[in-house]
Amino acid sequence: MRNFAIVIAAASLASGFLVAEGAKAQQRFQLERTDQGIVRLDTETGAITTCTQENNELTCRMAPDERAAYETELDLLENG
């Protein structure tokens, strides 16, 4: 019976941790509706992504300066 209580306590702590991590991930991104679609801000990195709905599809693109930084980082990783 004591082992059962320990297992229940451990499961409760673990589920609380998972809920806290999920809430943290939800707070990382901020979404704002605009006339052209949706803007997503990554509050950790500052990256901005714009999303528009075209032909019943949501299309998202990084802001031009973010795309350039992304491409540079990919080149650095590929070339070592």
FIMAR-804245 format. One record per residue: residue in three letters; residue number from 1; x, y negated, z of N, C-alpha, C, CB in turn; chain. Coordinates in Angstrom, 2 decimals, decimal comma, m for minus. Each point is the difference from the previous one (the first is absolute). Last residue first. Glycine has a CB too. Layout:
N
+-----+-----+---------+---------+---------+---------+---------+---------+---------+---------+---------+---------+---------+---------+-------+
! res !   n !   neast !  nnorth !     nup !  caeast ! canorth !    caup !   ceast !  cnorth !     cup !  cbeast ! cbnorth !    cbup ! chain !
+-----+-----+---------+---------+---------+---------+---------+---------+---------+---------+---------+---------+---------+---------+-------+
! ala ! NUM !       X !       Y !       Z !       X !       Y !       Z !       X !       Y !       Z !       X !       Y !       Z !     A !
...
+-----+-----+---------+---------+---------+---------+---------+---------+---------+---------+---------+---------+---------+---------+-------+
end
This chain:
80
+-----+-----+---------+---------+---------+---------+---------+---------+---------+---------+---------+---------+---------+---------+-------+
! res !   n !   neast !  nnorth !     nup !  caeast ! canorth !    caup !   ceast !  cnorth !     cup !  cbeast ! cbnorth !    cbup ! chain !
+-----+-----+---------+---------+---------+---------+---------+---------+---------+---------+---------+---------+---------+---------+-------+
! gly !  80 !   30,64 !  m23,48 !  m41,72 !    0,79 !    0,27 !    1,22 !    0,71 !   m1,18 !    0,47 !    0,26 !    2,26 !   m0,68 !     A !
! asn !  79 !   m3,51 !   m1,56 !   m3,03 !    1,42 !   m0,13 !   m0,32 !    0,93 !    0,18 !    1,18 !   m0,68 !   m1,51 !   m1,78 !     A !
! glu !  78 !   m4,19 !    1,72 !    2,15 !    0,39 !    0,92 !   m1,08 !    1,50 !   m0,02 !   m0,25 !   m2,24 !   m0,33 !   m1,02 !     A !
! leu !  77 !    0,36 !   m2,68 !    4,18 !   m0,11 !    1,38 !    0,48 !    0,46 !    1,00 !   m1,05 !   m1,91 !   m0,71 !    1,46 !     A !
! leu !  76 !    1,72 !   m3,87 !   m2,60 !    1,04 !    0,23 !    1,01 !   m0,02 !    1,44 !    0,50 !   m0,16 !   m2,40 !    0,67 !     A !
! asp !  75 !   m3,27 !    1,03 !   m3,62 !    1,30 !    0,07 !   m0,68 !    1,12 !    0,28 !    0,97 !   m0,84 !   m1,59 !   m1,71 !     A !
! leu !  74 !   m3,42 !    0,84 !    3,51 !    0,04 !    1,29 !   m0,71 !    1,34 !    0,16 !   m0,72 !   m2,50 !   m0,05 !   m0,30 !     A !
! glu !  73 !    1,67 !   m4,10 !    2,33 !    0,22 !    1,05 !    1,02 !    0,07 !    1,38 !   m0,65 !   m1,20 !   m1,41 !    1,71 !     A !
! thr !  72 !    0,08 !   m2,20 !   m4,46 !    1,39 !   m0,13 !    0,44 !    0,34 !    1,09 !    1,01 !   m0,09 !   m2,47 !   m0,41 !     A !
! glu !  71 !   m4,40 !    2,10 !   m0,98 !    0,84 !    0,53 !   m1,09 !    1,48 !   m0,04 !    0,39 !   m1,70 !   m0,76 !   m1,69 !     A !
! tyr !  70 !   m1,33 !   m1,23 !    4,67 !   m0,22 !    1,46 !   m0,05 !    0,89 !    0,64 !   m1,05 !   m2,37 !   m0,32 !    0,76 !     A !
! ala !  69 !    2,24 !   m4,36 !   m0,51 !    0,73 !    0,54 !    1,15 !   m0,11 !    1,52 !    0,04 !   m0,43 !   m2,13 !    1,28 !     A !
! ala !  68 !   m2,08 !   m0,09 !   m4,54 !    1,42 !   m0,15 !   m0,30 !    0,85 !    0,57 !    1,14 !   m0,49 !   m2,06 !   m1,38 !     A !
! arg !  67 !   m4,15 !    1,87 !    2,00 !    0,33 !    1,02 !   m1,01 !    1,49 !   m0,05 !   m0,33 !   m2,33 !   m0,16 !   m0,95 !     A !
! glu !  66 !    0,55 !   m3,13 !    3,77 !    0,08 !    1,27 !    0,71 !    0,40 !    1,11 !   m0,97 !   m1,75 !   m0,78 !    1,65 !     A !
! asp !  65 !    0,91 !   m3,47 !   m3,41 !    1,26 !    0,00 !    0,75 !    0,19 !    1,28 !    0,79 !   m0,13 !   m2,49 !    0,14 !     A !
! pro !  64 !   m4,00 !    1,96 !   m2,64 !    1,21 !    0,06 !   m0,84 !    1,31 !    0,02 !    0,78 !   m1,30 !   m1,19 !   m1,71 !     A !
! ala !  63 !   m3,04 !    3,30 !    3,98 !    0,30 !   m1,37 !   m0,44 !    1,33 !    0,05 !   m0,76 !   m1,26 !   m1,05 !    1,97 !     A !
! met !  62 !   m1,54 !    5,52 !   m2,01 !    0,82 !   m0,79 !    0,92 !    0,17 !   m1,40 !   m0,56 !    1,20 !    2,06 !    0,80 !     A !
! arg !  61 !   m5,53 !    1,06 !   m1,86 !    1,33 !   m0,37 !   m0,48 !    0,71 !   m0,80 !    1,06 !   m0,79 !    0,01 !   m2,38 !     A !
! cys !  60 !   m3,92 !    3,43 !    1,30 !    0,79 !   m0,82 !    0,91 !    1,39 !   m0,22 !   m0,57 !   m1,30 !    0,89 !    1,96 !     A !
! thr !  59 !   m4,12 !    0,68 !   m3,32 !    1,38 !   m0,07 !   m0,46 !    0,77 !   m0,95 !    0,90 !   m0,69 !    0,51 !   m2,39 !     A !
! leu !  58 !   m4,19 !    2,50 !    2,13 !    0,74 !   m0,99 !    0,77 !    1,46 !    0,09 !   m0,41 !   m1,64 !    0,14 !    1,95 !     A !
! glu !  57 !   m3,00 !    1,10 !   m4,82 !    1,24 !    0,49 !    0,59 !    0,66 !   m1,13 !    0,75 !    0,30 !    1,70 !   m1,83 !     A !
! asn !  56 !   m4,33 !   m2,02 !   m1,01 !   m0,29 !    0,87 !    1,15 !    1,24 !    0,67 !    0,59 !   m2,23 !    0,38 !   m0,98 !     A !
! asn !  55 !    2,66 !   m3,73 !   m2,47 !   m0,64 !    1,21 !   m0,52 !   m0,22 !    1,04 !    1,10 !    1,07 !   m0,43 !   m2,22 !     A !
! glu !  54 !    1,65 !   m3,04 !    4,26 !   m0,17 !   m0,06 !   m1,45 !   m0,58 !    1,33 !   m0,46 !    1,93 !   m1,64 !   m0,25 !     A !
! gln !  53 !   m0,56 !   m1,50 !    4,93 !   m0,81 !    1,11 !   m0,49 !   m0,27 !   m0,21 !   m1,48 !   m1,06 !    0,33 !    2,27 !     A !
! thr !  52 !    5,40 !   m1,85 !    1,06 !   m1,19 !   m0,43 !   m0,73 !   m0,77 !    1,23 !   m0,45 !    1,15 !   m2,12 !   m0,77 !     A !
! cys !  51 !    3,13 !    0,35 !    4,40 !   m0,81 !    1,08 !   m0,57 !   m1,23 !   m0,60 !   m0,68 !    0,81 !    1,61 !    1,79 !     A !
! thr !  50 !    4,54 !   m2,89 !    0,30 !   m1,30 !   m0,46 !   m0,45 !   m0,74 !    1,15 !   m0,68 !    0,88 !   m2,37 !   m0,28 !     A !
! thr !  49 !    3,24 !    1,73 !    4,20 !   m0,49 !    0,76 !   m1,13 !   m1,37 !   m0,56 !   m0,38 !    1,29 !    2,08 !    0,70 !     A !
! ile !  48 !    3,43 !   m3,39 !    2,44 !   m1,35 !   m0,32 !   m0,41 !   m0,35 !    0,81 !   m1,25 !    0,19 !   m2,34 !    0,99 !     A !
! ala !  47 !    3,54 !    2,41 !    3,52 !   m0,30 !    0,31 !   m1,40 !   m1,48 !   m0,28 !   m0,28 !    1,82 !    1,76 !   m0,04 !     A !
! gly !  46 !    0,65 !   m2,07 !    4,33 !   m0,39 !   m1,21 !   m0,70 !   m0,34 !    0,23 !   m1,46 !    1,43 !   m1,24 !    1,56 !     A !
! thr !  45 !   m0,17 !    4,35 !    2,24 !    1,01 !   m0,37 !   m0,99 !   m0,29 !   m1,32 !   m0,70 !    0,41 !    2,41 !   m0,32 !     A !
! glu !  44 !   m3,29 !   m0,68 !    3,83 !    1,36 !    0,36 !    0,44 !    1,06 !   m0,51 !   m0,96 !   m0,94 !    2,02 !    1,12 !     A !
! thr !  43 !   m3,82 !   m2,45 !   m1,87 !    0,42 !   m0,91 !    1,06 !    1,38 !    0,33 !    0,54 !   m2,37 !   m0,30 !    0,58 !     A !
! asp !  42 !   m0,15 !    0,81 !   m5,40 !    0,68 !    0,90 !    0,93 !    0,59 !   m0,88 !    1,09 !    0,53 !    1,76 !   m1,81 !     A !
! leu !  41 !   m4,81 !   m2,80 !   m1,56 !    1,24 !   m0,47 !    0,61 !    0,52 !    1,07 !    0,94 !   m0,72 !   m2,41 !   m0,19 !     A !
! arg !  40 !   m2,88 !    1,88 !   m4,27 !    0,41 !    0,79 !    1,16 !    1,36 !   m0,50 !    0,48 !   m1,31 !    2,03 !   m0,82 !     A !
! val !  39 !   m3,23 !   m3,80 !   m2,28 !    1,42 !   m0,16 !    0,27 !    0,30 !    0,80 !    1,26 !    0,11 !   m2,32 !   m1,10 !     A !
! ile !  38 !   m4,21 !    2,38 !   m2,95 !    0,43 !    0,17 !    1,39 !    1,50 !   m0,21 !    0,07 !   m1,89 !    1,61 !    0,48 !     A !
! gly !  37 !   m1,51 !   m3,71 !   m4,26 !    0,06 !    1,37 !    0,52 !    0,36 !    0,02 !    1,47 !    0,65 !    0,80 !   m2,25 !     A !
! gln !  36 !   m1,47 !   m4,83 !   m0,53 !    0,53 !    0,94 !   m0,99 !    0,03 !    1,45 !    0,49 !    1,35 !   m1,88 !   m0,88 !     A !
! asp !  35 !   m2,78 !   m1,80 !    3,65 !   m0,86 !   m0,04 !   m1,17 !    0,43 !    1,03 !   m1,04 !   m0,43 !   m2,43 !    0,42 !     A !
! thr !  34 !    1,73 !    3,75 !    4,49 !    0,17 !   m1,25 !   m0,76 !   m0,99 !    0,02 !   m1,17 !    2,47 !   m0,19 !    0,65 !     A !
! arg !  33 !   m1,42 !    2,82 !    4,49 !   m0,71 !   m0,04 !   m1,28 !    0,22 !   m1,37 !   m0,64 !   m1,74 !    1,67 !    0,82 !     A !
! glu !  32 !    4,96 !    1,15 !    2,72 !   m0,79 !   m1,21 !   m0,19 !   m0,64 !    0,04 !   m1,38 !    1,52 !   m1,31 !    1,54 !     A !
! leu !  31 !    1,30 !    4,60 !    2,46 !   m0,66 !   m0,12 !   m1,29 !   m0,83 !   m1,27 !   m0,04 !   m0,06 !    2,50 !   m0,25 !     A !
! gln !  30 !    4,52 !   m0,14 !    3,04 !   m1,10 !   m0,95 !    0,07 !   m0,57 !   m0,14 !   m1,39 !    1,03 !   m1,24 !    1,95 !     A !
! phe !  29 !    2,23 !    5,02 !    1,02 !   m0,43 !   m0,64 !   m1,24 !   m1,19 !   m0,91 !    0,26 !    0,84 !    1,97 !   m1,31 !     A !
! arg !  28 !    1,19 !    0,38 !    4,93 !    1,15 !   m0,37 !   m0,82 !   m0,42 !   m0,78 !   m1,24 !    1,19 !    2,03 !    0,83 !     A !
! gln !  27 !   m4,11 !    0,05 !    2,53 !    0,33 !   m1,40 !    0,20 !    1,15 !   m0,45 !   m0,88 !   m0,81 !    0,20 !    2,33 !     A !
! gln !  26 !   m0,66 !    4,34 !   m2,25 !   m1,08 !   m0,82 !   m0,54 !    0,31 !   m1,48 !    0,13 !   m1,62 !    1,81 !    0,57 !     A !
! ala !  25 !    4,60 !    1,33 !    1,34 !    0,08 !    0,04 !   m1,46 !   m1,08 !   m0,87 !   m0,63 !    0,96 !    2,33 !    0,11 !     A !
! lys !  24 !   m1,04 !   m1,79 !    4,57 !    1,18 !   m0,78 !   m0,38 !    0,12 !   m0,06 !   m1,53 !    1,16 !    0,67 !    2,14 !     A !
! ala !  23 !   m4,47 !    2,08 !   m0,28 !   m0,36 !   m1,41 !    0,15 !    1,15 !   m0,90 !   m0,42 !   m1,56 !    0,59 !    1,87 !     A !
! gly !  22 !    2,37 !    4,02 !   m1,76 !   m0,94 !   m0,32 !   m1,07 !   m0,41 !   m1,46 !    0,04 !   m0,82 !    2,35 !    0,05 !     A !
! glu !  21 !    3,48 !   m0,69 !    3,45 !    0,78 !   m0,11 !   m1,23 !   m0,88 !   m0,35 !   m1,19 !    1,62 !    1,66 !    0,91 !     A !
! ala !  20 !   m3,73 !   m0,84 !    3,22 !    0,79 !   m1,23 !    0,08 !    0,82 !   m0,19 !   m1,27 !    0,10 !    0,21 !    2,50 !     A !
! val !  19 !   m2,47 !    3,80 !   m2,04 !   m0,94 !   m1,10 !   m0,20 !    0,75 !   m1,33 !    0,01 !   m1,85 !    1,34 !    1,08 !     A !
! leu !  18 !    4,31 !    2,50 !   m0,08 !   m0,38 !   m0,02 !   m1,41 !   m0,97 !   m1,14 !   m0,30 !    0,35 !    2,47 !   m0,10 !     A !
! phe !  17 !    0,91 !   m1,74 !    4,61 !    1,15 !   m0,47 !   m0,78 !   m0,37 !   m0,11 !   m1,47 !    1,57 !    1,05 !    1,65 !     A !
! gly !  16 !   m4,70 !    0,88 !    1,21 !    0,10 !   m1,43 !    0,26 !    1,13 !   m0,63 !   m0,78 !   m0,93 !    0,37 !    2,26 !     A !
! ser !  15 !    0,46 !    4,28 !   m2,35 !   m1,04 !   m0,63 !   m0,80 !   m0,01 !   m1,51 !    0,21 !   m1,37 !    2,10 !    0,13 !     A !
! ala !  14 !    4,39 !    0,43 !    2,45 !    0,36 !    0,05 !   m1,42 !   m1,05 !   m0,69 !   m0,86 !    1,23 !    2,15 !    0,40 !     A !
! leu !  13 !   m2,06 !   m1,65 !    4,23 !    1,08 !   m0,96 !   m0,23 !    0,36 !   m0,06 !   m1,48 !    0,87 !    0,43 !    2,31 !     A !
! ser !  12 !   m4,00 !    2,79 !   m1,02 !   m0,57 !   m1,34 !    0,15 !    1,05 !   m1,07 !   m0,26 !   m1,63 !    0,89 !    1,67 !     A !
! ala !  11 !    2,99 !    3,60 !   m1,58 !   m0,79 !   m0,27 !   m1,20 !   m0,60 !   m1,40 !    0,06 !   m0,51 !    2,46 !   m0,22 !     A !
! ala !  10 !    2,78 !   m0,90 !    4,02 !    0,95 !   m0,24 !   m1,09 !   m0,74 !   m0,34 !   m1,29 !    1,64 !    1,57 !    1,08 !     A !
! ala !   9 !   m4,23 !   m0,33 !    2,64 !    0,65 !   m1,28 !    0,25 !    0,96 !   m0,36 !   m1,13 !   m0,21 !    0,38 !    2,47 !     A !
! ile !   8 !   m1,79 !    3,88 !   m2,55 !   m1,01 !   m1,04 !   m0,25 !    0,62 !   m1,39 !    0,18 !   m1,84 !    1,56 !    0,77 !     A !
! val !   7 !    4,51 !    2,11 !    0,34 !   m0,21 !   m0,04 !   m1,45 !   m1,00 !   m1,10 !   m0,36 !    0,50 !    2,48 !   m0,16 !     A !
! ile !   6 !    0,19 !   m1,60 !    4,70 !    1,20 !   m0,63 !   m0,57 !   m0,15 !   m0,13 !   m1,51 !    1,41 !    0,95 !    1,86 !     A !
! ala !   5 !   m4,74 !    1,36 !    0,47 !   m0,07 !   m1,42 !    0,32 !    1,18 !   m0,75 !   m0,59 !   m1,23 !    0,54 !    2,11 !     A !
! phe !   4 !    1,21 !    4,13 !   m2,46 !   m1,05 !   m0,56 !   m0,85 !   m0,11 !   m1,50 !    0,22 !   m1,24 !    2,18 !    0,07 !     A !
! asn !   3 !    4,08 !    0,27 !    2,71 !    0,58 !   m0,15 !   m1,34 !   m1,01 !   m0,62 !   m0,97 !    1,48 !    1,98 !    0,43 !     A !
! arg !   2 !   m2,97 !   m0,88 !    3,90 !    0,91 !   m1,15 !    0,05 !    0,62 !   m0,26 !   m1,37 !    0,48 !    0,48 !    2,43 !     A !
! met !   1 !   m3,15 !    3,33 !   m1,85 !   m0,82 !   m1,19 !    0,00 !    0,87 !   m1,26 !    0,00 !   m1,80 !    1,27 !    1,20 !     A !
+-----+-----+---------+---------+---------+---------+---------+---------+---------+---------+---------+---------+---------+---------+-------+
end
